[in-house]
Amino acid sequence: MLLDFREITIEDKVRVEACARAHNYHLCEHCFVDLYIWRGHYHTQICFLEDFLLVKMQDAESGQEMYLAPIGEGSLCKPIAALREDAAERGNPFIMVSVAEDMIPRIEACCPDQFTFSYNEGAADYVYLSEKLQTLSGKKLQSKRNLVNRFLSTYEGRWSYEDITKENVRDALEFHFKWCELNGCSREREFFGETCAIGIGFNFWEELDLRGGILRLDGEVIAFTFGCQATDDMYVVQIEKADHNIQGAYQMINQQFVKRNCTGVVYVNREEDLGLEGLRKAKHSYYPEFMSKKYVAVPVEAAKTEAAV
């Protein structure tokens, strides 16, 4: 039987967040903001099955339909069975993504030996201690601290940080276009998806409970970022962009945002590296407290068939 999937709406925020609170896996995919602002890029649709959130989406490149691991309170048996039946009715192979490492035992408890789990390294979330990002204390973060101090001394009296508001949101969006031109991505498909996601975030700023910041040098925007508190103990940073030609700009926007918005949480989730070597190196250089690992689950029989081919 086909599930009644539909587009996610702002009105779903409270119920989605209730499902996410049932088990805090510290994954960005469980954050309503991520699901909502990227819904067009991934053709995200949702439905609810009792106390569970079910999500169907498409791979941005191949268009392959897949499901996020269901989140909610109770046994996973019924929601996983419903998703498998839905895939079969649609004539699709069953693929379940963003399976948290701590979720695997719960899946095995109700579906013993039915799935193979493969680790998706490029999708793992980088989770940091908020206090460390605020202070940049310790030997490991000395290079970051040096960059911030050098920025402060070099541009003393010339830089400013301000919260994103309705009055300056256009400045942040214009910098996004400038950043994409600087980085040669303005004609890539990912650029259009991200531009749409940023625009949705700005248009529904208050409804999504977003917080953001702009870093200026001589009045010109050189960086901006935004995020939200996803759980009681964690903030998620959805977007961060800075002019890489200005040394210390990335480190400054990172630190200033966390100091102003993340003092009430233990962790800051800065999401995945998408398998991009440069981004991976940058995120590792901040020494995450832990990686929120994600796995892809496929039925054992499907994995055997693929291996045979």
C-alpha positions as CSV (number, residue, x, y, z in Angstrom):
1,M,0.0,0.0,0.0
2,L,1.4,3.4,-1.0
3,L,2.0,5.8,1.9
4,D,0.4,9.2,1.7
5,F,3.6,11.2,1.1
6,R,3.3,15.0,0.6
7,E,5.4,18.1,0.6
8,I,6.6,19.3,4.0
9,T,5.1,22.5,5.3
10,I,5.9,25.0,8.0
11,E,2.9,23.7,9.9
12,D,4.7,20.4,10.3
13,K,7.5,21.9,12.4
14,V,6.1,21.0,15.8
15,R,5.3,17.4,15.0
16,V,8.5,16.8,13.1
17,E,10.5,18.1,16.1
18,A,8.5,15.9,18.5
19,C,9.5,12.9,16.5
20,A,13.2,14.0,16.4
21,R,13.2,14.4,20.2
22,A,12.3,10.8,20.8
23,H,15.9,9.7,20.2
24,N,18.6,12.4,19.9
25,Y,21.1,11.0,17.3
26,H,22.7,14.4,16.7
27,L,22.1,14.2,13.0
28,C,21.4,17.2,10.8
29,E,18.8,15.3,8.8
30,H,16.6,15.2,11.9
31,C,16.5,19.0,12.0
32,F,13.3,20.5,10.6
33,V,15.1,23.4,9.1
34,D,17.3,21.1,7.0
35,L,14.3,19.1,5.8
36,Y,12.4,22.2,4.9
37,I,14.9,24.5,3.2
38,W,16.3,21.6,1.1
39,R,13.0,20.1,0.2
40,G,13.1,21.3,-3.4
41,H,16.6,20.1,-4.1
42,Y,15.9,16.6,-2.8
43,H,12.2,16.5,-3.7
44,T,11.5,15.8,0.0
45,Q,8.1,14.5,1.0
46,I,6.9,13.3,4.4
47,C,4.1,11.5,6.1
48,F,3.4,10.4,9.7
49,L,2.8,6.9,10.8
50,E,1.6,7.0,14.4
51,D,4.5,8.6,16.4
52,F,7.0,8.3,13.5
53,L,8.1,10.7,10.8
54,L,8.7,9.0,7.4
55,V,10.6,10.8,4.7
56,K,11.0,10.0,1.0
57,M,13.5,11.9,-1.1
58,Q,15.6,11.6,-4.2
59,D,19.3,11.6,-4.8
60,A,20.2,15.0,-6.3
61,E,22.3,13.5,-9.0
62,S,20.7,10.2,-10.1
63,G,17.1,10.9,-9.1
64,Q,17.0,7.6,-7.2
65,E,14.2,7.5,-4.7
66,M,15.2,6.6,-1.1
67,Y,14.0,6.9,2.4
68,L,15.4,8.5,5.5
69,A,15.5,6.1,8.5
70,P,12.2,6.7,10.4
71,I,12.4,8.8,13.6
72,G,10.0,8.6,16.5
73,E,9.1,6.8,19.6
74,G,8.6,3.1,19.8
75,S,9.5,0.0,17.8
76,L,10.9,0.5,14.3
77,C,9.2,-2.7,13.0
78,K,6.0,-1.1,11.7
79,P,7.5,2.0,10.1
80,I,10.3,0.1,8.3
81,A,7.8,-2.5,7.0
82,A,5.6,0.3,5.7
83,L,8.5,2.0,3.9
84,R,9.5,-1.4,2.3
85,E,6.0,-1.9,1.1
86,D,5.8,1.6,-0.3
87,A,9.1,1.1,-2.2
88,A,7.7,-2.2,-3.6
89,E,4.5,-0.6,-4.7
90,R,6.4,2.1,-6.5
91,G,8.6,-0.5,-8.2
92,N,11.8,0.9,-6.5
93,P,14.6,-0.8,-4.7
94,F,14.5,-0.2,-1.0
95,I,17.2,2.1,0.2
96,M,17.3,3.6,3.7
97,V,19.8,6.4,4.3
98,S,20.9,8.5,7.3
99,V,20.8,5.5,9.6
100,A,22.5,6.6,12.8
101,E,25.0,4.2,14.3
102,D,23.0,3.9,17.5
103,M,19.9,3.1,15.5
104,I,21.3,-0.1,14.0
105,P,20.7,-2.2,17.1
106,R,17.1,-1.0,17.1
107,I,16.7,-2.0,13.5
108,E,18.3,-5.4,14.2
109,A,16.0,-6.0,17.1
110,C,12.9,-6.0,14.9
111,C,14.5,-6.9,11.5
112,P,17.3,-9.4,12.5
113,D,19.7,-10.0,9.7
114,Q,17.5,-8.4,7.1
115,F,19.7,-5.5,6.1
116,T,23.3,-4.8,5.3
117,F,24.7,-1.5,6.6
118,S,27.4,0.5,4.8
119,Y,29.1,3.5,6.3
120,N,28.8,6.7,4.2
121,E,31.9,8.6,5.3
122,G,31.2,11.7,3.3
123,A,27.8,12.1,5.0
124,A,29.0,12.0,8.6
125,D,28.2,15.1,10.6
126,Y,31.0,17.0,12.4
127,V,30.0,17.7,15.9
128,Y,32.0,20.1,18.1
129,L,32.0,21.3,21.6
130,S,30.4,24.7,21.6
131,E,32.8,26.0,24.3
132,K,35.8,25.0,22.2
133,L,34.5,26.9,19.1
134,Q,33.8,30.0,21.3
135,T,37.2,30.1,23.0
136,L,39.5,28.3,20.5
137,S,41.4,27.2,23.6
138,G,44.1,24.5,23.7
139,K,47.1,23.6,21.6
140,K,45.1,21.9,18.9
141,L,43.2,25.1,18.0
142,Q,46.2,27.4,18.3
143,S,46.4,28.0,14.6
144,K,42.7,29.0,14.6
145,R,43.3,31.3,17.5
146,N,46.2,32.9,15.7
147,L,44.2,33.6,12.6
148,V,41.4,35.3,14.7
149,N,44.0,37.4,16.6
150,R,45.7,38.4,13.4
151,F,42.4,39.4,11.9
152,L,41.6,41.5,14.9
153,S,44.9,43.3,14.9
154,T,45.1,43.8,11.1
155,Y,41.5,45.1,10.8
156,E,41.1,46.8,14.1
157,G,38.3,49.4,13.8
158,R,37.4,48.2,10.3
159,W,35.4,45.1,11.0
160,S,32.0,44.5,12.4
161,Y,29.6,41.6,13.2
162,E,25.9,42.0,13.1
163,D,22.9,39.7,13.5
164,I,21.0,38.9,10.3
165,T,17.7,40.8,10.2
166,K,15.1,41.8,7.6
167,E,17.1,45.0,7.1
168,N,20.4,43.3,6.1
169,V,19.3,39.9,4.7
170,R,19.6,41.1,1.1
171,D,23.3,41.9,1.8
172,A,23.9,38.3,2.9
173,L,22.1,37.0,-0.2
174,E,24.2,39.2,-2.5
175,F,27.4,37.9,-0.9
176,H,26.2,34.4,-1.5
177,F,26.2,35.1,-5.3
178,K,29.6,36.8,-5.0
179,W,31.0,33.8,-3.1
180,C,29.7,31.4,-5.8
181,E,31.4,33.6,-8.5
182,L,34.6,33.6,-6.6
183,N,34.5,29.8,-6.2
184,G,33.4,29.0,-9.7
185,C,30.2,27.3,-8.8
186,S,27.6,29.7,-10.1
187,R,26.7,27.4,-12.9
188,E,26.6,24.1,-11.0
189,R,23.4,22.3,-10.1
190,E,24.3,22.4,-6.4
191,F,24.5,26.2,-6.6
192,F,20.9,26.5,-7.6
193,G,19.8,24.0,-4.9
194,E,21.8,25.9,-2.3
195,T,20.5,29.3,-3.5
196,C,17.0,28.1,-3.2
197,A,17.7,26.7,0.3
198,I,19.2,30.0,1.5
199,G,16.3,31.9,0.0
200,I,13.7,29.8,1.8
201,G,15.7,30.2,5.0
202,F,15.6,34.0,4.7
203,N,11.9,34.1,3.6
204,F,10.8,32.0,6.6
205,W,13.4,33.3,9.0
206,E,11.2,33.8,12.1
207,E,9.0,30.7,11.4
208,L,12.1,28.5,11.3
209,D,13.6,30.2,14.4
210,L,16.8,30.8,12.5
211,R,19.7,32.9,13.8
212,G,22.5,34.3,11.7
213,G,25.4,36.7,11.4
214,I,27.1,38.9,8.9
215,L,30.8,39.9,9.1
216,R,31.8,43.1,7.4
217,L,35.1,44.7,6.6
218,D,35.1,48.4,5.7
219,G,31.3,48.1,5.5
220,E,31.4,45.3,2.9
221,V,30.1,41.8,3.6
222,I,32.9,39.3,3.7
223,A,31.1,36.4,5.4
224,F,27.7,35.3,6.7
225,T,26.3,32.2,8.4
226,F,23.0,30.9,9.9
227,G,21.7,28.0,11.9
228,C,19.2,26.9,14.5
229,Q,18.9,25.1,17.8
230,A,17.9,21.6,16.7
231,T,17.8,19.8,20.1
232,D,18.2,20.8,23.7
233,D,21.9,20.2,23.6
234,M,22.8,21.0,20.0
235,Y,22.9,23.8,17.4
236,V,23.1,23.0,13.7
237,V,24.9,25.4,11.3
238,Q,23.2,25.1,7.9
239,I,25.1,27.7,5.9
240,E,28.5,29.4,6.3
241,K,30.3,31.4,3.6
242,A,33.3,33.7,3.7
243,D,35.8,35.3,1.4
244,H,38.8,32.9,1.4
245,N,41.0,35.7,0.1
246,I,40.7,37.5,3.5
247,Q,42.7,35.5,6.0
248,G,40.8,34.8,9.1
249,A,37.3,35.6,7.7
250,Y,36.1,32.0,8.1
251,Q,37.5,31.6,11.6
252,M,36.0,35.0,12.6
253,I,32.4,34.3,11.4
254,N,32.6,30.8,12.9
255,Q,33.7,32.0,16.3
256,Q,31.5,35.2,16.4
257,F,28.3,33.3,15.5
258,V,28.9,30.6,18.1
259,K,29.8,33.1,20.9
260,R,26.5,35.0,20.2
261,N,24.1,32.1,19.7
262,C,25.4,28.8,21.0
263,T,26.3,29.4,24.6
264,G,23.3,27.5,25.8
265,V,24.1,24.2,24.1
266,V,26.9,21.7,24.5
267,Y,27.4,20.8,20.8
268,V,27.5,22.5,17.5
269,N,26.8,20.3,14.4
270,R,28.5,21.8,11.3
271,E,27.1,19.1,9.1
272,E,29.0,16.9,6.6
273,D,31.9,17.4,4.2
274,L,30.1,15.8,1.1
275,G,33.3,13.9,0.4
276,L,35.1,17.1,-0.7
277,E,38.7,16.9,0.3
278,G,39.2,20.6,1.0
279,L,36.0,20.8,3.1
280,R,37.0,17.6,5.0
281,K,40.4,19.0,5.8
282,A,38.9,22.3,7.0
283,K,36.3,20.6,9.3
284,H,38.9,18.1,10.7
285,S,41.2,21.0,11.5
286,Y,38.7,22.2,14.2
287,Y,38.9,18.7,15.9
288,P,35.3,17.6,16.3
289,E,34.3,16.1,19.6
290,F,32.7,13.2,17.6
291,M,31.4,12.3,14.2
292,S,27.7,11.5,13.9
293,K,28.1,8.5,11.6
294,K,25.4,7.6,9.0
295,Y,24.9,4.3,7.3
296,V,22.9,3.2,4.2
297,A,20.7,0.2,4.8
298,V,19.6,-2.1,1.9
299,P,17.9,-5.5,2.2
300,V,20.4,-8.4,2.4
301,E,18.9,-10.1,-0.8
302,A,19.4,-6.9,-2.8
303,A,23.0,-6.5,-1.5
304,K,23.7,-10.2,-2.6
305,T,22.3,-9.6,-6.0
306,E,24.3,-6.4,-6.5
307,A,27.5,-8.2,-5.4
308,A,26.8,-11.1,-7.8
309,V,26.5,-8.6,-10.7
